[in-house]
Amino acid sequence: MKQINLFTICFGCGVLLLGGCGATVVGNVPTSVQHLKQISAAYVEATKKLERPPENLEELKPFLEKMGNPETILRSPDDGKDYIILWKVDPFSGKINGAFPVLAYEQEGKGGKRYVLQLRHVAHLTQQEFQALPFPPEHKAP
């Protein structure tokens, strides 16, 4: 009985170590998702350091440079166009109608869908789904 318990304990520990204590990687993350998450992180960091949301690309670029080449990060590989970033939006302002407002998005996307950033969440949406999202008060869905 003691051997089985010891085996079970060792096996369980091995599974946790090999599995990264529960962390799993499922497939490859699309490049657009990676870019938008980098934009989100830079936008949040800029807001903290500037003590206000960034007002333009020049204010955001130093924070993007820490993550890689801004020219690459700012361009969608799906449609080959720069992401639209909504400036002067406080990422800490809270939710609008139960959802975080749009912060950035692909201009066209691909296959009838585009990637959209809402604070730190990235979704792959149709035009109809995209237009139904909450936009900050001073911005409108295209």
Buried (B, 14 or more C-beta within 10 A) or exposed (E): EEEEEEEEEEEEEEEEEEEEEEEEEEEEEBBBBBBBBBBBBBBBBBBEEEEEBBEEEEBBBBBBEEBEEBEEBBBBEBBEEEBBBBBEBEBEEEEBEEEBBBBBBBBBBBEEBBBBBBBBEBBBBEBEEBEEBBBBEEBEEE
